[in-house]
C-alpha cells in the first residue's frame, strides 16, 4: 500500500520504544521517509522516524559502530534531503 504523501507510515514499534535519536529534520513525510530509508541502506542500520513536535525525529537501534555509520551517512547525505536538518546527534526531543 502506498502511503499518502502527507501522512508518514507508522514508526516501527521496537525502534520507537528502544531506539535513540540520531537527528531531527524538517520536511514532508514522503521526503523524510525516502531520505531515511537511503541512510539506513547506506549505513546498513535499523532506522525509523516519527513526527514529534512538528519535526521528524529519526531514531536508530543498534550498537555504537552502527550509530557511527548512520551519523557519517547523515552528514554525507544531508544535501539529498528535501528539507532541513535541525540537529544531528543531539538528544531527541520529547523522548524522556
RAHUCOR-V982378 format. One record per run of one state. SS is the DSSP state (hx for helix, st for strand, lp for the rest). FROM is the first residue (numbers start at 0). LEN is the number of residues. If there is no record, write none. Layout:
ss->SS from->FROM len->LEN
ss->SS from->FROM len->LEN
This chain:
ss->lp from->0 len->12
ss->hx from->12 len->6
ss->lp from->18 len->1
ss->st from->19 len->8
ss->lp from->27 len->1
ss->hx from->28 len->15
ss->lp from->43 len->2
ss->st from->45 len->7
ss->lp from->52 len->2
ss->st from->54 len->7
ss->lp from->61 len->2
ss->hx from->63 len->13
ss->lp from->76 len->1
ss->hx from->77 len->3
ss->lp from->80 len->2
ss->st from->82 len->6
ss->lp from->88 len->8
